[in-house]
Amino acid sequence: MNTVLSIGSLQLENNLILAPMAGLTNLPMRILAREAGAALTFTEMVSVNGLVRDGKKTFDLLRRHPGDRPMGVQIFGDDPELLAEGARLVEPHGELIDINMGCPVRKVVGSGAGSALLREPAKVAAIVRAVRKATTLPLTIKIRTGWGTTEHTFLEIGRIAEAEGADAVTLHPRSRAQMFEGHADWSRIEELKDVLAIPVIGSGDIFTAADVVGMIGQTGCDGVMVARGGLGNPWLFREALALMAGEEPVPPTAAEKRLTALRHMELFLENASEHVAVREMRKHLSWYAKGVPGASQFRAGINRIETKAAMIAAIDEFFSEPDHAH
């Protein structure tokens, strides 16, 4: 199975990508996904309004270290000129710029950004045109099928983006109305692939290595973007690459889960206070524990933990249980 992917001038090592996820795809998660085989990772969604107003908190989202490349920066907003200015500001921080046109969250769509743009093809054209002029980096957009369950504007939006100079389109085949409910209709990815010459990246309901291979086989998409399926499971990238190479995927052992969870926390501690690191790790550890016997008691316990030492002890104890061999 072909795993080569080029987006504009960016040649990737394979075609597996970690999706931008608000509050999640910070430096620690990106590093772990990359080490497991992801060829491209993304920042969290970055507000161009925040960038232009020089919000330190906004620029903090772009923090990375030398090994964290190639990295895509995902920006959002609804004003073509502000988005162009935002692209200029983030250009030194990444190797690719993506414009979010798919986020379904009320706060984002209420400002006219995210999936609200799927109802405004003319504005999409103006945005892609303005951002394309502002940066020489590879430029992509991430979209959904449309606003409502019957308003499928993704083919029109995809064609517009290509005509205005976008280098690839990522499609999450749910409508805005669906949020994250129901099933992602992968046949829509195939439809988009049929009408565009630029790469089409598929996203949605990727939880196993078999899902990655299935999506590529069913849709002919050029790459696969992993979102929720990668939470607490960076090994998904490793397993998918093995399966695509015709090899047997190797699931993580309990020892590997333990070491990765501990490393995840250490990476957090390098970039945040102990209080923030411990609080952030609670949600990630809930995902690492998924499917392991005793996970619900473990989750309840870690949600009360306040210190690094207590968190490490809890991780050591839980992932060292004799019945947690896999």
N, C-alpha and C positions, 0 to 999 in steps of 0.2 A: 504494500500500500504506500502510495507516494506521500511523503511527509514534508516535502520542501515547500516553503512559503516565502515569497517576497512581497513586501508592501511598499510600493514606490521604490525608493533607493535602499530600503532596509531589507537585507537578506537575513532571514531567521534560520536558526539551526534546525527547527522542526515547526510543525503547524499547530502546536498546543499553546494556548494563551490563558493566563489568569485574568479573569474579568475585573474591572473596577467595581468595588463594592464599598459604599459609604460606611465609615466606621470600622472597616475590616482590613482592606488591602493597604495597610501601612507597611513600613519597612520590614518588621519581623515576618509577617505573612508572605511578603514578596520574596524574601530571601529563601524561606523554606520551600516555596513552590518552585523557585528557580533551581535550587539544589536537587529537587526531585525530577526536574526535566522540563519545566515550562520554559519556552523559548522567549516569551515576551510577557511582562507583567505590567500592571497599570496602577497608578495612584488611585486614591479615592477621588470621587467627583470634586472638582475644584471650581468654586464660584468665580466667574470673571469679575463680578462686582466687588468681591473681596480682594481680588488681586489688584484691581485698578485703584481701590482705596488704600492699597498698601497694608492690608491686614496681616500682621505677623503670623497670626494663627493660620491664615490661608496659605502663606508661603511655607509654613511648617509641614504641610501635607506633601510638599515636594522634596523633603529631606531624604537623602539616600546615601549609600556609600559606594566606592568605586566598583565593587562587584555587582552592584544592582543595575545592570544594563544588559540588553536594551530595555528601556522603560518607556511606556506610553503615559502621557499626561492627559487625563480626561477633563475637559472644561465644560461648564454649562452656563447658559444665559440665554437671553432672547433678542439681544440687540446686536446687529451685525458689526457695528463699529467697536462696541465694547468687547465682543468676542475676538475680533481681530487684534485689539490691543492686548487682551489676555493671552492670545497666542504668542505675540511678540515677547511678553513678559516670561512665559514659561519655556520658551524655546531653548534657553541655555540649560534647562533642568531635565530634558528628556530627549529621546530619539524619535518620538512620534507624537502627534497630537490627535486626540479623538474628541469629537463634539457629541455630547450626550443629547440625543433626541428621542430617548426611550424611557427615561425615569418616570414611573407612574405616581410617585409620592405627591400628595396634595400640595405640600409647601412649595415644591419645585414647579408643578404644572400651574399652580396659582399665580406664579410670577411670569407665566408665558413660556417657560423653558421646558426641557425634558420632552415628554411625549405630547405636550400641548402643541409643539411645532409640527406634529404629524397632520394637523388640521390646516397648516399654512404653507403650502408648497412654494409660494412666491417668496415667503420669508426664508425658507430653507435655502432657496437658490441664492438669495442675497447674502445669507450667512456663510455658506460654503465659499462663495465667490470672494467675500471680504477676507475670510481667514486664509484662503489659498494665496491671496496676494500678500498677506502679512508674514508668511513663513515659508521656508524652503523645506521644512521637515515633512516626512510622509504624513498625510492627512486622512483620517477616517471618520466615519460617523457610526453611531450605534442607535438602532431604531427598533420599534415594535411594528406589528402588522398594521396598526392604525389606532384611532382613538376609541371607537366603539366596536362591538363584536361584528358589526356588518360593514364598518367603514374601513376597507382595506386600501390604505394609501401607500403601502410599502413599495410597490413596484414603481409608482410615480416618483416617490421620494428618492428611491435608489437611482433611477435614471437621471434625475436632476443632480444628485450628488456627483455622479460620474461625469455628467456634462460640465459641471462647474470645477472639476479638477480633483475630486476626492480620489484617493488611491485604493480604498477598500471600503466595504460596507459590512457591518456586523448586524445580523438580524436575530432578535429574540422573538420567536413567532407566537407571541401572545399579544392581545390588544391591551390598550391602557385599561379598559374596563375590567379585564380579567385579573389585573394586578399579578399575583403569583399563584392564582387558583387554576384549577383545571389542568389540561395538558398543553404543552408546547406543540403546535402543529408543524412538524418538521417538513411537511410537503411544501409549506410556504417558502422555506429556504431553497428548495429545489426550483421553485418558480422564479425566485429572484436570481438564482444562478443562471437560469436560462436566458435572462434578458440583459445581464450585465457582462462586460468584458473584464472589468476589474475584479479582484478577488472578493469572494463572499465568505464571511466567517459566520458559522452557525453557533447559536447559544440557546440554552433552555433545556432543562431536564437531563443534564449530564451528571450522573451520579456514580457511574462505574466505567471501567475501561471498555466494556462491551458497548456502552452507550456511545462512547467516542467513535468506535469503529462502525457502529450502526448508523450514526448520523452521517458520517462521511460516505458510507456505502449507499445509504438511501437518497441522499441529497446531492452528492457530488461537490459539497462545499469544499473550499480551499483550506479552511482551518476551523478549529473548534475552540470556543471560549468556555472555560470552566468557571462557574460562579459558586452557587451554594454547595455543589457537590465536592468542592475542594476544601470546605470548612472542616478543620480537624482531620483532613485526609489529603495531605500533599502527595501521598503515594499514588494517587489517581493518575498523575502525570507519568510516573515511572511505569505503572502497570499498563497504561494506554500505549506508551511507546513500545513496550515489549510485545503487546498484542498486535500492533501494527507491523512489527518486524517478524511476525509469525512465531514468536516465542511465548512461553507460558509465563504469565504475570506472577510475580512473587508478592503475596500480601505481607504487610508489616507484622512482625512479631510483637508480643507485649513489650519486650525489651526495647524494640525500636520505637514503639509508641511512647514509652517512658522517656527515652533519651530525647526524642523530638519535642515532647511537651516541655521538658526541662530547658532545652535549648531555646524554645519559643519564649519562655519566660526570661531567660538571660538576655535575649535580644531586646525584649521590652525594657528590661532594667538599664540597658545601655542608653536608651533614648527617653526614659521617663522616670518619674519618682517611684519609689516602692509602692506607695499607695495606689497610684494609677496603674502600674504594671500588674499588681495583684488583682485589682478590680477588673481590668481588661481580660486577664487570663481566665477569669471565671467562665466567661461565655465560650472561649476557645477550648477549655478543658471539657466542658459539657459536650462539645463536638468530638473531641478526641476519644471520649469515653463511650460514644454511641456504639451500641451493639455488644459492649463488653458486660459480662454478668456483674450485677451490683451497681450499674451506672446511675440509677435514680438516687440511691443513697449517697453515692459519691457526689453527685450534683448538689444535693441538699447540703452536704457537709462543706463543700468548697465555697458555697455562697455566703457562709458565715466567717470565712477565713479573712484575716486582715493583714497578715505578715508574710514576707517571703519565706521565712524558715518553716512556718506552718504549712504553706502551700507546697513547698518541696517535699516535706514529710508526707503530705497527703498523696502527692503524685507517686512517690516511691512506694508507698504502701499499696495503693490501688493497682498500679501496673505491675506489681511484683507478686500478686496473688497467684498461687499455683494453678488455679483453673482459668487463668487469663493467658494461656499459651498462645492464642491467636486473637 
